[in-house]
Structures are given as structure tokens and as C-alpha cells.
Amino acid sequence: MLFRSYKSPGGEALGFYSSLRLRCMSPLKLKQKHTIHGKEHERTIGIKVTIEVFKSSVWKPFRTAEVFILYDYGIDDIRGNLTFLKSASASSTYVVGDKNLGRSLDAAIEVVEKEGLEKEVKAQTISLWNEIEQSFVGERKPRIW
């Protein structure tokens, strides 16, 4: 196993006294291509960052989440939620409720925004996440001290 030494600004006390510590890892560039007058143009439109909770006295540590940050927009919740729903349900298309949004992420985001399905996407994401977390809850009797 490769051990990485991480440095935090503020000294050792900050890490000791903090209740929650997050680590941003592996930023990937999000690129978009357009063909104009027969020439293909490519631009970086944002980044995808994996965020890991590596210390938590609030809840369970060692959880990860992919966060999409678009330039001139901010955190793209719709993109993140649709990506999670597709990968966690092993679906080949983007689906919200009974509505099939297709295979293209950008087209699915466009449909969600046009039809105002943002709340449904968020509710479905929370429901699926809770279902996954509930499957890992152990049914054991309490410890005897």
C-alpha cells in the first residue's frame, strides 16, 4: 500500500480538534467539444473532484463523493445526482422516476431543467443513497459492558 503524507495548513492542533476533515482528490478536467465550420473546438468547462471524509466525529468516516464544479456556474448538483443514479443502479440510461432521459448526460440535464425535475432527481438520489446505507446496517444485539 502506498502511503501518502498529507500536509494541512494550521499545524497539528487543527486536525486534532476538528470535527470533520475532508480531502479533495484526483481532479479531472471536464471537456466539451463543438464542431464549428468543420473544425472541432475543445474547451475545459470544469472539473470533477472526489471528496473523501477522512475524519468525522459527526457521522461515519471514509465516505466519498464525486463533485462536479463548472466554471461560471458552481457545483452542478444535477450532473452529480444523475451520475450517481446511473452508476448506483447499474442502468445503461439516465432515468428519473418512470421517465427515461436517454444515454447522453448533457441531454438528460437539459430535459431535467426544461421539465423542472430537479426536486424529483434530488429525492430519488436521497432515497437510493439511504437504501444503500440501510443495507449495511448490522442487526446485532447491544454490547454487554
Secondary structure, DSSP 4 states (H G I P E B T S, - for coil): --------TT-HHHHHH-SEEEEEEEEEEEEEEEEETTEEEEEEEEEEEEEEEEEESSS-S--EEEEEEETTTEE-HHHHHHHHHHHHTT-SSEEETTEEEES-HHHHHHHHHHHT-HHHHHHHHHHHHHHHHHHT----PPPP-
